[in-house]
Amino acid sequence: MASFIVLTEEQQRLQREAPPEAVLRCLTSELGCLTRQDGSASLSQGDTTVTAVAYGPAEVRMARERIDRATVEVVYKPKVGLPRPVDRKKENIIRNTLESAIMGSAHPRSAISVIIQETEDLGSNLACCINAACLALLDAAVGLNFMVAAVASAVMEDGKIVTDPEKKVEEKAVAVMTFVFESVDHKLVSVLTYGKFTQEQYKVCRDLCRQTAQSVFAFYRESLEKKLLKTV
């Protein structure tokens, strides 16, 4: 649960002397990496890697059928073992985010399913999962209201802010925030935070992540262009 704290004068001084920068680890992807799905994408953000597959629109179980829009289903599979409660929470966040992005009213009484397989979690895992899911939906040609891009940020003990943090940075951070933005007006779609941080730190992290998200959207376009060029 998020809570706010007050920085000491020394921490505020250090933060002013070292203004944060919007940094994103190297992005690499492969669209259509699997052949029996409607859409698939393997995405790496630095050393964090996930594979997402998308199905649909397809038939939906009657108990989950919606007469006015598609039912969005998300399954998250950890690298090893069975899903834990924290993984179920991750599924809910991803599903709620994708529901806002998918043009569900165009496919009533159907299901659009996304399965995400964790390959390596070395930081900013939730952001990588959301971005991979968006790429898989694009590869499946699912109608979207907008694309979504997720970027994580970490607040360190000395007040320094790091975007797209690695695992070792997250473990040392006093707070970690993951922001999701849409591609039309760059508005905030969803956010997950934990740890202690000030209101000013929240605003700085949000603005930095919004700035960094533009690079993610540009990466989506480049990935789609490369795939289209291969098929021509």
Secondary structure, DSSP 8 states (H G I E B T S, - for coil): -EEE----HHHHHHHHHS--------EEEEET-SSSSSEEEEEEETTEEEEEEEEEEE---GGG--SSS-EEEEEEE-SSSS--HHHHHHHHHHHHHHHHHB-GGGSTT-EEEEEEEEEE-SS-HHHHHHHHHHHHHHHTT--BSS-EEEEEEEE-TTS-EEES--HHHHHH-SEEEEEEEETTT--EEEEEEEEEE-HHHHHHHHHHHHHHHHHHHHHHHHHHHHHHHHH-
